[in-house]
Every structure is written in structure tokens, then in C-alpha cells.
Amino acid sequence: MKLRGQITVFLSLILLCVFGLICGLLESARMAGARYYLQTSANSALDSVMSQYHRPMWDQYRILGVEYREKEAIEKEFTYYLKKYSETLDWYPMEPDTAEIRELIHLTDSSGKYMEQQILDFMKYGIWTLDMDERAGLDLEKAMKEAEGVNQISKKLEIQTREAWKLEQTLEKLSSCLNRQENCYKRALQALQQGNGAGFLEAAEDLKDSLKQVPGLVKTYGRQADNLAEKLEEVKGEYEEKRWDMGTAVQGVMADEFLRYESYTSQDGERRQEVEYLTELAEQQEKLVLETMEEAEEVMEFIENWEPEEEGDMLDEEGLWAEVETHFSGYQLLRVSYTAGGEDKETEGLLNQIRRAAESGVLSLVLPEGEKVSEGMISKGNLPSDMEETGGQRADNGNGPEGVTNLADQFLVAEYGGHFFTDFCSREKKEFQYELEYIIYGSPIDGANLSASVNRLLAVREGLNLIAILTDPQKRQEAEALAAAIVGASGFAPLIGITAFFIMGIWALGESLVDVKILLSGGKSPVWKDKDTWNLDLPGLLEMGRKGLVPQKESSRGINYTGYLKLFLTLAPVKTVIYRMMDMIQINLSREETGFSMEKCASQIEIKTEVRGKHVFLSLGLLKGLTGREAGTYRYGTIAKKGY
């Protein structure tokens, strides 16, 4: 029997095709699994890299960031962790080939939004008791803006009150000049009546000098009156711009005060007509005086040279002088119907002294006894805030985190600042002590930041206290009574009104100085004052001006110094606040770790990696024999992206 092998060969070929198909299907499934395995491995390796966050920054500030020196170091570390997954001898053999960072985002990038988001995430999910809710925060923010606006306008009006007083002083000088003129006239007339030519000429000369001063005083008065009216219009224009930040009640009282000033300038217009007429009258009377003096000199010369023509002739000196007297009697005295205001110069001086003391240096007035201002200083340069204007290394492309989007977020950022950074009242002492103040004001000098903080706090408290006075009828009456005493007998009502506003402004300043001293001493001050929380009466205010000292009081109601700083933080640009927070973090951590930089702290990493893989089901010896090389070697890759 002859054997045949066709069927065997045919079956072998069929089985080879079937096994090839099965191996191809298996290899395809394995390759898909290998890619998933690579993605998982890359994600895990990047997680391991991200776990190397800067420990001191987390411990002290609860901010996560991977510190590095060069990008290659991150790539090398990523490759190291990835190799751990490639060393397993399983269905997914691979060998890491390349690792390249595609995107490296730092805490300083995108206008600080990555830092913002970390702060918000920590604060939102942390256990915190906020000082106020969003509604209360909105009310306080509005109160702060209102107070600062009122304070700015009131200071401008104070200046106009001083200008009004200067106007009154000029009128007082003019009144003195007119009184001198009247006395000289009476002396000259009396000398004529007594036939005393020399005495008349002396008094007439003084009279002429007093008349010559009148036009200059009238001109000075007119210039001051014009300047007062012009400046008042400018202040009113500024008020119109700021009044939208004020409540209805405050707008009402401020409008009343402007009416008082306008009433003063309006009624002063009536006085001005009377005053300006004095120039013309003075010129007329000066001419009469000169003519009379010439007549007197002629009479004196005639008397001196007179010789009788006949024996027994008598010189009628009395008749000669009578003619001069008759001419001189036509002199019209220069008088005004007003009385210049401003009798109590001492009280006025004490009030001005308080303002001058505050303008010359608030910090020295309110610094608690025994406290010293920190002399700390930082070196600007290579700080995160230096990149603020450019938005950091990488500008926001719209794909980053939202960061702060509303007032509630701003309060969270402010609360974070109050918790993690020191200020004047902090128990923890540092080389650069006033960190919160720096975050708000940005000076590299501790003392300058504290001074700026105190000045702003004083301005806000001054505005709030002035509003409290303006809306308190009793305090207004007290201020008006003191104003009437300062103005004196003239009783010029508009002047009393604007002087009362000046007194209320100084009163608010004095109360604010006490408030700030309480806050710097660790006490509290309520935003809105009432009778129980008011510290300074008018006698106490004048005593402050007399001694030049701010009394030390105690208060446990309201908001403390740090609380006010947190309110100021909510009013500051968020971007600026975040970058200056990063400044302080960098400065403090670099004292322990030289060269630490927020610019080198990554918040998000995107890395592309490629590996060399090997086919498992297509690497048979037959294929190797046919092709002459290892079958199934190929490259593939993936992208891993992680952020805090």
C-alpha cells in the first residue's frame, strides 16, 4: 500500500494559519493591555514623584509643591520609578526609553491661581470658624469704603475751614486797621481843634498810612475768598464721585455740611461787597487827608511868617485852623457792619495741635508703652512678587483653576493669611515680624509696613467715628456749642456751622487715635460705636491737645487688630496678596533651606514617556530564523499628568 501525505501537509498548513491567527489575536490583546499597563505605571510613577512635595512648606503653610533644581532631575526620578514596573517578568515586558516633561506648572504661574486654589481647597475643607459670613462681610466691606470716603472728604473740608479762619483773620486785620484809622482821625481832629498843626500833621500821617493798608488787605481778602469758593467746588466734585460708596443716611448729613459751607461763602459774598467798597472809599479819604495836610502846612507857614501891618493887628489863628477843620470834618470814616469771628484762639490752637500731631507721626502717638517697632528688613529681588506683573513663568491660558471668584473666597484667603502669618500683635516673634502688614502694603521694611497699616487703620476708624458723631444729635450739639465759643461775639452762624464740622472731624480723629492704641495693645474696637463704647469726650479731646498724649483705654468688644488686617486683605487685589504670601513663604523657608524658591516649586506636571516593548506571541524562533532579528521589538508611549 502506497502512503500519501497530502492530508497531513494540508492539516499542518491549516493549523499553522489557525495558530498564527490565535497568536495574532492574543498579541493584539496583550499589546492593548501593555498600553494600559504603561499608563497605570506612568501615573503611579508620577504619583511617586508628586509625593516628594516640600515637607516644611506643607507643615508650616499647608501648601503642596515639588521643589526641583532642573527639569532633568524630575525626568530622571520619574524614569527611576517607572523602571520598577518594567522589571517584572510578566506578559508586559518593556524597557523605559525616554521621559520628557511637556508641561511644568509652578505655584507662581497663571497669576498665582494655582496657589489660590490650594489655599481655597485647604480652607474650604479644613475646620475653621470664620469671623463672619458673606453677608456680614459685604456689609463690612461697604462700611470700610464708606468710612474711607467720608474721611477723605472731611479732611478736605477741614482744610476749607482753616481757609475760612484765615479769611476771618484777614477781616480781623482789616477791622484793626479801620479802628486805627478811626483813632488817628480823632487825634488829628483834636489837634486841629487845639490849633496844634504839628500834632495834626503827625496824626494825619498815621491816618494816611492806615488808609494805604486798606486796599492791600481788601485784595488779600478777595483772593482768599475766591480761593475758598473755588476749592469748595473742587471738594464738592470729589464728593459727588465718592458719595455712591456712602449710605443714604451718610449722604444726607454730608449734604447738610456742604450747605453750611455754601452758606458761609454765600453770606460772605454780602460782606465782600461791603469790604470791596472800602478800597474806593479809602482812596477818596486819602485824597482829602492829603489836601487837608497841605492846607495845614500853608496855615503853619502863614502863621510862622506873619507880620502885623499896623500896630495892634492880631492874627486870627483860630479862624485859620477852623477852615482846615471844616475841610477835615468832611472825612468819612471807613467802617464795616460785621464783626470778624474767632475769639477763643486757645481752643482753636488745641484742636489744630491734635491734627498736626497726627500728621507728623501717628505711630509714635499710638504705640503702646514698652513696645518697640521691629527693625526687620527683607531684600527685594528674586521674590515671587517680582513676577506679579507678568503673571509668572506661564500666563493663564484659561485651562487653569478658577481661584478666587467671589467675596466668600476672598474672606477665605484673608482668613488663611490671618492664621499662617504674623503681625504686630502676634506672640510669635520673627526677624521680619509684620508679615500680614507686608502682604497688604509691600514695603521691604517692617517699620514702614506698620506705619502704613496704622495710618490706614486710623483713616478707617476716623471715618467710622465721624459718621457716628454726625448721626448723633447730642454729640453734634456739643460740637456746635464749642464752635460758638470759638467763633465768639460775631455770632456769624455759617462760620459756627463749619467750625462745628471741623471740631467733629478732630473729635473723630482723637477717638480714632484711642481706638488704634487699644488695637495695638491687643484690645478690640467695634466697627460701629455707641454711647457705651465711645472713649473720648470733648474735654478729654482738648486735654489730649494740651498734653500731646493719647490716653490708654481698654476694650474687649468688637474686632481686634488682626481682624482689621484681614478686612484690609479682602479689599486688596487678590493677585497681589497671593504673590506677597509666596514672598513670605519663600523668605521664611529659605532661612532653613538656603536657595529655596517658590519659582522652583511645581504644582502640576505633565510628562511624556516612551518605552521599548517586545512581542510575546510573535517572537518565535521560526520568525527569528526567517527575518534574522528578534521579532516583536517596538516603541510605544503615553502621557501622564498630575497636579495638587
C-alpha positions in Angstrom: 0.0 0.0 0.0 1.4 3.3 -1.1 1.3 6.0 1.7 0.3 9.6 0.8 0.9 12.8 3.0 -1.3 15.4 1.3 -3.9 15.5 4.1 -1.2 15.7 6.8 0.5 18.6 5.0 -2.8 20.3 4.4 -3.8 19.9 8.0 -0.4 21.3 9.1 -0.8 24.3 7.0 -4.3 24.9 8.3 -3.2 24.5 11.9 -0.3 26.9 11.2 -2.7 29.5 10.0 -5.1 28.9 12.9 -2.3 29.2 15.4 -1.0 32.3 13.7 -4.4 33.9 13.9 -4.7 32.9 17.6 -1.3 34.3 18.4 -2.1 37.5 16.5 -5.3 37.9 18.4 -3.5 37.2 21.7 -0.7 39.6 20.8 -3.2 42.3 19.9 -5.0 41.9 23.2 -1.6 41.8 25.1 -0.4 45.0 23.4 -3.6 46.8 24.4 -3.1 45.5 27.9 0.5 46.7 27.7 -0.6 50.2 26.9 -3.0 50.2 29.8 -0.2 48.8 32.0 2.1 51.6 30.8 -0.5 54.3 31.5 -1.0 52.9 35.0 2.7 52.6 35.6 3.3 56.2 34.3 0.5 57.5 36.6 1.9 55.6 39.5 5.5 56.8 38.8 4.3 60.4 38.6 2.3 60.0 41.8 5.6 58.9 43.4 7.3 62.0 42.0 4.5 64.2 43.3 4.7 62.6 46.7 8.1 64.2 47.1 6.5 67.5 47.9 8.3 70.0 50.1 7.6 68.9 53.6 8.4 72.1 55.5 6.1 74.1 53.2 3.3 71.7 53.9 4.0 71.5 57.6 4.1 75.3 58.1 1.7 76.6 55.4 -0.3 73.6 54.1 0.8 74.2 50.5 2.0 71.4 48.3 4.8 71.8 45.8 7.5 69.7 44.3 10.8 71.5 44.7 13.4 70.9 42.0 16.5 72.4 40.6 16.5 71.2 36.9 13.8 69.6 34.8 16.1 66.7 34.1 16.0 65.7 37.8 12.2 65.2 37.6 12.5 63.3 34.4 15.3 61.1 35.9 13.2 60.4 39.0 10.2 59.6 37.0 12.2 57.1 35.0 13.5 55.5 38.1 10.0 54.8 39.5 8.8 53.7 36.1 11.6 51.1 35.9 10.2 49.4 38.9 7.2 48.4 36.9 9.2 47.2 33.9 11.4 44.9 35.9 8.5 42.4 36.4 8.9 39.4 34.1 5.3 39.0 33.0 3.1 39.5 30.0 4.1 43.1 29.5 7.9 43.3 29.0 9.1 46.9 28.4 12.2 49.0 28.9 11.9 52.8 29.6 13.5 54.7 26.7 12.7 58.4 27.1 10.9 60.7 29.5 10.2 64.3 28.6 8.4 67.0 30.5 5.7 68.6 28.3 4.3 71.0 30.8 5.6 72.1 34.2 3.3 74.5 36.1 4.6 76.3 39.2 2.8 77.8 42.2 3.9 81.2 40.8 2.3 80.7 37.4 -1.0 81.8 36.0 -1.2 84.9 38.2 -0.9 82.8 41.3 -4.2 80.9 40.7 -2.7 77.5 41.4 -1.6 78.9 44.8 -5.0 80.5 45.3 -6.8 77.2 44.6 -4.7 75.3 47.1 -5.5 77.9 49.7 -9.2 77.7 49.0 -9.2 73.9 48.9 -7.5 73.8 52.3 -9.7 76.4 53.8 -12.9 75.1 52.5 -12.3 71.5 53.7 -10.5 72.4 56.9 -12.1 73.0 60.2 -12.4 76.8 60.6 -14.6 79.2 62.3 -14.8 82.3 60.1 -15.2 85.7 61.8 -18.3 86.5 59.6 -20.5 85.2 56.9 -20.6 86.5 53.4 -23.5 88.9 54.1 -21.7 90.4 57.1 -18.6 90.6 55.1 -20.3 92.6 52.4 -21.7 95.0 55.0 -18.2 95.5 56.5 -16.6 96.0 53.1 -19.2 98.6 52.3 -18.6 100.3 55.7 -14.9 100.4 55.1 -15.3 102.0 51.7 -17.8 104.5 53.1 -15.6 105.3 56.1 -12.5 105.9 53.8 -14.6 108.1 51.5 -16.1 110.2 54.4 -12.6 110.6 55.9 -11.1 111.9 52.7 -13.9 114.4 52.1 -13.9 115.5 55.8 -10.2 116.2 55.6 -10.7 118.4 52.5 -13.4 120.2 54.3 -11.2 120.7 57.4 -8.7 122.5 55.1 -11.5 124.7 53.9 -12.4 125.5 57.5 -8.9 126.6 58.1 -9.1 128.7 55.0 -12.3 130.3 56.3 -10.5 131.1 59.5 -7.7 132.7 57.6 -10.3 134.8 55.8 -11.7 135.8 59.2 -8.1 136.7 60.4 -7.8 138.9 57.3 -11.1 140.6 58.2 -9.9 141.0 61.7 -6.7 142.7 60.5 -8.9 144.9 58.3 -11.0 145.7 61.3 -7.9 146.6 63.3 -6.8 148.8 60.5 -10.1 150.6 60.4 -10.0 151.0 64.2 -6.6 152.5 63.9 -7.8 154.8 61.2 -10.7 156.0 63.4 -8.3 156.7 66.3 -5.9 158.6 64.0 -8.8 160.7 62.7 -9.9 161.6 66.2 -6.3 162.5 67.2 -6.0 164.7 64.1 -9.3 166.4 64.6 -8.5 167.1 68.3 -5.1 168.6 67.2 -6.9 170.9 64.8 -9.4 172.0 67.4 -6.4 172.8 69.7 -4.6 174.6 66.9 -1.8 172.1 67.1 -0.5 172.0 63.5 2.4 169.7 64.2 0.2 167.3 66.1 -2.3 167.3 63.3 0.3 166.5 60.7 1.7 163.6 62.7 -1.8 162.1 63.3 -2.8 162.8 59.6 0.4 160.9 58.5 -0.6 157.9 60.6 -4.1 158.2 59.2 -2.8 158.2 55.7 -0.6 155.1 56.4 -3.6 153.2 57.8 -5.6 154.2 54.7 -2.8 152.9 52.4 -3.1 149.5 54.1 -6.8 149.1 53.3 -6.5 148.2 49.5 -3.9 145.6 50.2 -6.0 143.9 52.9 -9.1 144.1 50.7 -7.1 142.5 47.9 -5.8 139.7 50.2 -9.4 139.1 51.4 -10.7 138.9 47.9 -8.1 136.4 46.8 -8.7 134.2 49.9 -12.5 134.3 49.4 -12.1 133.3 45.7 -9.7 130.5 46.6 -12.1 129.3 49.3 -15.1 129.2 46.9 -13.0 127.5 44.2 -11.6 124.8 46.4 -15.0 124.2 47.9 -16.3 123.4 44.4 -13.5 121.0 43.8 -14.2 119.2 47.1 -17.9 119.0 46.2 -16.9 117.5 42.9 -14.8 114.8 44.7 -17.8 114.2 47.0 -20.1 113.6 44.0 -17.7 110.9 42.8 -17.4 109.2 46.2 -21.0 109.5 47.5 -22.1 106.4 45.7 -20.0 104.4 48.2 -21.9 106.0 51.0 -25.3 105.0 52.5 -28.4 107.2 52.2 -28.1 108.5 55.8 -24.4 109.5 55.4 -25.2 111.2 52.1 -27.8 113.2 53.9 -25.6 114.5 56.7 -22.7 115.2 54.3 -25.1 117.2 52.0 -26.1 119.3 55.1 -22.5 120.0 55.8 -21.9 121.2 52.2 -24.9 123.5 52.6 -23.2 125.1 55.6 -20.0 125.8 53.7 -22.0 127.1 50.8 -24.0 129.3 53.2 -20.7 130.7 54.5 -19.4 131.6 51.1 -22.8 133.0 50.1 -23.2 135.3 53.1 -19.5 136.1 52.9 -20.4 137.5 49.4 -22.6 140.1 51.1 -19.7 141.1 53.4 -17.4 141.1 50.4 -19.4 143.8 48.6 -19.1 146.0 51.7 -15.4 145.2 52.1 -14.5 145.9 48.5 -16.2 149.3 48.6 -13.6 150.2 51.3 -10.9 150.4 48.6 -12.6 153.2 46.7 -13.6 155.0 49.9 -10.0 154.8 51.3 -8.6 156.3 48.1 -11.1 159.2 48.3 -10.4 159.8 52.0 -6.7 159.6 51.5 -7.0 162.4 48.9 -9.0 164.5 51.4 -6.3 163.9 54.1 -3.5 164.9 51.7 -5.4 168.1 50.7 -6.0 168.9 54.4 -2.4 168.3 55.3 -1.3 170.8 52.5 -3.8 173.3 53.9 -2.4 172.8 57.4 1.2 173.3 56.2 0.1 176.5 54.5 -1.5 177.7 57.6 1.5 176.9 59.7 3.8 178.7 57.2 1.5 181.7 57.2 1.5 181.8 61.0 5.2 181.4 61.1 5.8 184.2 58.6 3.0 186.5 59.6 3.9 190.1 60.5 1.4 192.8 61.5 0.9 195.6 59.0 -0.2 198.0 61.6 0.4 198.2 65.3 -2.3 196.4 67.1 -3.1 193.9 64.3 -3.9 190.4 65.8 -3.5 187.1 63.9 -6.8 185.0 63.9 -5.1 181.6 64.3 -8.4 180.1 65.5 -10.1 181.1 62.4 -7.3 179.8 60.2 -7.5 176.4 61.8 -11.3 176.5 61.7 -11.2 176.5 57.9 -8.9 173.5 57.9 -11.1 171.8 60.5 -14.1 172.4 58.4 -12.5 170.8 55.4 -11.2 167.9 57.5 -14.6 167.4 59.0 -15.7 166.1 55.6 -13.7 163.0 56.2 -15.9 159.9 56.1 -14.8 157.2 58.5 -14.2 153.7 57.0 -16.4 151.3 58.9 -17.9 147.8 58.4 -21.1 146.4 59.8 -19.6 142.9 60.6 -17.5 141.5 63.4 -14.8 139.0 62.5 -15.2 135.6 64.1 -12.6 133.8 66.1 -12.2 134.8 69.7 -11.2 131.6 71.5 -7.7 131.2 70.0 -6.5 128.8 72.7 -9.2 126.2 72.0 -8.7 126.6 68.3 -5.0 126.0 68.8 -5.5 122.9 70.8 -7.7 121.4 68.1 -5.2 122.2 65.4 -2.4 120.7 67.6 -4.1 117.3 67.5 -4.3 117.3 63.8 -0.7 118.5 63.4 0.5 115.8 65.9 -1.3 113.1 63.8 0.1 114.4 60.6 3.7 114.5 62.0 3.7 110.8 63.1 0.8 108.7 64.2 2.8 105.7 65.2 4.6 107.5 68.0 1.3 108.6 69.4 -0.4 105.2 69.4 2.4 102.8 70.1 1.7 101.0 73.5 4.2 101.8 76.3 7.1 99.5 76.3 6.6 98.3 72.7 9.3 98.8 70.1 8.9 98.8 66.3 10.6 95.9 64.6 13.7 96.8 62.6 13.3 93.8 60.3 14.1 94.2 56.6 14.0 91.9 53.6 16.0 92.1 50.4 13.7 92.6 47.4 14.7 90.7 44.2 14.1 87.1 43.1 10.8 87.1 45.0 7.6 85.8 43.6 6.1 89.3 43.7 8.7 90.4 41.1 6.8 88.2 38.6 3.4 89.6 39.5 3.2 91.9 36.6 4.0 89.2 34.0 1.7 86.6 35.6 4.5 84.3 36.5 6.5 82.0 34.2 3.4 80.8 32.5 0.4 83.1 31.7 -3.1 81.9 32.3 -4.4 80.1 29.2 -7.9 79.7 30.5 -7.4 76.0 31.4 -6.1 76.5 34.9 -8.0 76.6 38.2 -10.6 79.3 38.8 -9.0 80.6 42.0 -10.9 83.4 43.9 -14.2 84.2 42.2 -16.3 85.9 44.9 -16.2 87.7 48.2 -16.5 84.5 50.2 -13.3 83.2 48.5 -11.6 86.5 49.4 -12.6 86.0 53.0 -11.1 82.5 53.0 -7.8 83.8 51.6 -7.8 86.6 54.3 -8.6 84.0 57.0 -5.7 81.9 55.7 -3.4 84.9 55.9 -4.5 85.7 59.5 -3.8 82.1 60.6 -0.4 81.5 58.9 1.3 84.9 59.0 2.4 87.1 61.9 1.6 90.7 62.6 2.3 93.4 65.2 0.2 91.7 67.9 1.4 88.1 67.2 3.0 86.3 70.1 5.4 84.5 67.7 8.4 86.8 67.1 10.4 86.7 63.9 13.3 88.6 62.3 10.8 90.1 59.9 7.8 90.4 62.2 5.0 92.2 60.4 4.2 89.7 57.7 0.5 90.4 57.3 1.3 94.1 57.0 3.8 93.3 54.3 1.2 91.3 52.4 -1.1 94.3 52.4 1.4 97.2 51.8 4.5 95.5 50.3 7.4 97.5 51.8 10.6 95.6 52.5 10.9 97.5 55.8 8.9 96.3 58.8 8.5 99.8 60.3 7.2 101.2 57.0 4.6 98.5 56.8 3.4 99.0 60.4 3.3 102.8 59.8 1.2 102.3 56.6 -1.1 99.9 58.5 -1.6 102.3 61.4 -2.3 105.2 59.1 -4.9 103.3 57.1 -6.5 101.9 60.3 -6.7 105.4 61.6 -8.3 106.7 58.4 -10.9 104.0 58.5 -11.7 104.4 62.2 -11.7 108.2 61.7 -14.3 107.9 59.0 -16.4 105.5 61.0 -16.2 107.7 64.1 -17.1 110.8 62.2 -20.2 109.1 60.8 -21.1 108.1 64.4 -20.8 111.8 65.5 -22.7 113.2 62.5 -25.6 110.9 63.2 -25.6 111.5 67.0 -27.7 114.7 67.8 -26.2 115.0 71.3 -22.6 115.0 70.0 -23.5 117.5 67.3 -24.9 119.8 69.9 -21.8 119.6 72.0 -19.6 120.3 68.9 -21.8 123.3 67.9 -21.6 124.7 71.5 -17.8 124.6 71.4 -17.9 126.1 67.9 -20.0 129.1 69.2 -17.4 129.6 71.9 -14.6 129.6 69.4 -16.3 132.0 67.0 -17.2 134.3 69.8 -19.2 137.5 69.8 -19.6 137.8 66.0 -22.1 135.0 66.1 -21.7 134.5 62.4 -23.9 131.4 62.0 -22.4 129.9 58.9 -18.9 130.2 60.5 -20.2 128.4 63.6 -21.5 125.6 61.4 -18.3 125.0 59.5 -16.3 125.3 62.7 -18.6 122.7 64.3 -17.8 120.3 61.5 -14.1 120.9 62.0 -14.5 120.1 65.7 -16.4 116.9 64.8 -13.6 115.9 62.5 -10.9 116.5 65.1 -13.1 114.7 67.7 -13.3 111.7 65.3 -9.5 111.8 64.9 -9.0 111.8 68.7 -11.3 108.9 69.2 -9.6 107.0 66.4 -6.2 107.5 68.0 -7.5 106.0 71.2 -9.0 103.1 69.1 -5.8 102.3 67.3 -3.8 102.4 70.6 -6.3 99.9 72.0 -5.9 97.6 69.0 -2.1 97.7 69.1 -2.3 96.9 72.8 -4.2 93.7 72.0 -7.7 95.0 72.6 -10.7 95.3 70.3 -12.7 98.1 68.7 -16.2 97.7 67.3 -16.9 98.8 63.7 -19.9 101.0 64.8 -19.6 102.9 68.1 -22.4 103.6 70.5 -22.5 105.5 73.8 -21.1 102.6 75.8 -18.1 102.0 73.5 -17.2 105.7 73.0 -14.0 106.6 74.7 -13.3 110.3 74.4 -15.5 113.4 75.4 -14.7 116.9 74.3 -12.9 117.9 77.5 -10.7 114.8 77.1 -10.1 115.8 73.5 -8.8 119.2 74.5 -6.7 117.7 77.2 -5.2 115.4 74.5 -4.3 118.5 72.5 -2.9 120.2 75.6 -0.7 117.3 76.7 0.0 115.7 73.3 -0.6 112.2 74.7 -3.2 109.6 73.6 -4.8 108.1 76.7 -4.7 104.3 77.2 -8.1 102.7 77.3 -9.3 99.1 77.4 -11.9 97.4 75.3 -13.0 93.8 74.7 -15.8 94.4 72.3 -15.5 94.4 68.5 -12.7 93.3 66.2 -9.0 93.0 67.1 -6.0 94.3 65.2 -5.6 91.1 63.1 -9.3 91.2 62.3 -9.0 94.6 60.8 -5.9 93.5 58.8 -8.0 90.6 57.4 -10.6 93.1 56.3 -8.0 95.1 54.5 -6.8 91.9 52.9 -10.3 91.4 51.4 -10.1 94.9 49.9 -6.6 94.3 48.3 -6.1 92.9 44.8 -6.1 89.1 45.3 -3.2 88.6 42.8 -1.0 91.0 44.9 -2.0 89.3 48.1 -1.2 85.8 46.8 2.2 86.8 45.4 3.2 88.5 48.7 2.1 85.5 50.6 4.5 83.5 48.5 7.2 86.1 49.2 6.9 85.4 52.9 6.8 81.7 52.5 10.0 81.8 50.4 11.7 84.1 52.8 10.9 82.1 55.9 11.7 78.7 54.3 14.9 79.9 52.8 16.2 80.7 56.3 16.1 76.9 57.0 16.9 75.9 53.4 19.3 78.1 51.5 18.2 78.7 47.9 14.6 77.7 48.4 12.5 79.3 45.7 8.7 79.3 45.1 9.5 79.7 41.4 11.0 76.2 41.5 8.0 74.5 43.2 5.9 72.6 40.7 2.2 72.4 41.3 1.4 70.4 38.2 3.4 68.1 35.9 2.7 66.7 32.5 5.3 64.2 31.2 5.5 62.1 28.1 7.3 58.8 28.2 8.2 56.2 25.6 9.3 52.5 26.2 10.6 49.7 24.1 8.3 46.8 24.1 8.6 43.2 23.0 6.0 41.0 21.3 5.4 37.8 23.3 3.3 35.8 20.9 5.2 36.8 17.8 8.7 36.2 19.0 9.0 32.6 17.9 12.3 31.2 16.8 10.9 30.4 13.3 10.3 34.1 12.7 13.7 35.0 14.1 15.2 32.5 11.7 13.2 33.8 8.8 13.9 37.6 9.5 17.3 37.3 11.1 16.4 39.6 14.1 14.5 39.4 17.3 10.8 39.5 16.4 8.4 41.9 18.0 10.6 44.8 19.3 8.7 48.1 19.0 8.2 51.5 20.7 5.1 53.0 22.3 4.4 55.7 24.8 1.9 57.6 26.9 1.3 60.9 28.7 0.8 61.3 32.5 -0.5 64.4 34.1 -0.8 65.1 37.8 -1.4 68.2 39.9 -2.2 69.1 43.5 
